[in-house]
Amino acid sequence: MKLSVMYADALLTLNAPQYINLNRLVSQVISTLTTSLRFDGALNVDVAEFQTNLVPYPRIHFMLSSYAPVISAEKVYHEQLSVDEITNSAFEPSPMMAKCDPRHGKYMACCLMYRGDVVPQGCERCSSNHQDQTNYPVCGLVSNWVQMCVAEVFSRIDHKFDLMYVKRAFVHWYVGEGMEEGEFSEAREDLAALEKDYEEVGAESAEGKDGDDGDEY
C-alpha cells in the first residue's frame, strides 16, 4: 500500500491518492497478469507456469511484480512510449508492487509479459538489451520475477512484528479466537529462516557466477 501511494503520487501526479486510485492500479496489474488466460497471443501461459518457470527452489517462491507504463490522464493522449522505454521503466524501483529496490539484489528468473501491438522480435531485442540485469530473461509486460531484494520486505515485516509483539499488541484477540501464543514465535522464526534462505541463495549465485557480470543489476 505504501509503495502504491508513492507510485500514484509520483507517476499519476496525484497529491492525495484515494482508495479508488490504488484499487484501479492494483486491479490493472492483476488483469494484465492474467491476460493470457482470456486472450490469444504469441505465447499464452497458464498461471501455473509461473511457478514452474520462475520458482528455482520450493521456499524461494515469492515473486515480485511491476507494471509499466503508468501515465496520468493528462498525458495519456499525447505521450508515446517505445517498447524499449516501457521495458526499461519496468526495471526501475518505482513500478514495483512491493517496496524494495531491484538494484540491491540478483534476478533468479524473470518473465516480461507485453500486452498490445508488440511484435515478438521487439520483445527479444529488449530482453537481449537487459542481459546485464537478468539471469534468465524470458520474453514476454507486466513483469514477474523472483528477486533477492524481496528479502527487504521480509526484514521490514520482521521489524514491525517485533515492535508489536514485544508489547503483546493485539495478541489477546488472536488467542481469544483459538490461536496459541507460541504460534507467533514459530511464524517469526519461519520468516527469519526464509529471509536467511534468500540471503544464502543470493550468496551461492554470486559464487557460482564469479567473474560473470550477467547476474547482477
Sequence and secondary structure as in RCSB ss.txt:
>XXXX:A:sequence
MKLSVMYADALLTLNAPQYINLNRLVSQVISTLTTSLRFDGALNVDVAEFQTNLVPYPRIHFMLSSYAPVISAEK
VYHEQLSVDEITNSAFEPSPMMAKCDPRHGKYMACCLMYRGDVVPQGCERCSSNHQDQTNYPVCGLVSNWVQMCV
AEVFSRIDHKFDLMYVKRAFVHWYVGEGMEEGEFSEAREDLAALEKDYEEVGAESAEGKDGDDGDEY
>XXXX:A:secstr
 HHHHHHHHHHS  SS  HHHHHHHHHHHHHHHTHHHHS  SS   HHHHHHHH SBTTB   EEE      TTT
TTT    HHHHHHHHTSSTTBSSS  GGGS EEEEEE   SS  HHHHHHHHHHTTTT SSEE    EEEEEGGG
HHHHHHHHHHHHHHHTTTTTHHHHHHTT  THHHHHHHHHHHHHHHHHHHHHHHHHHHTTT GGG  
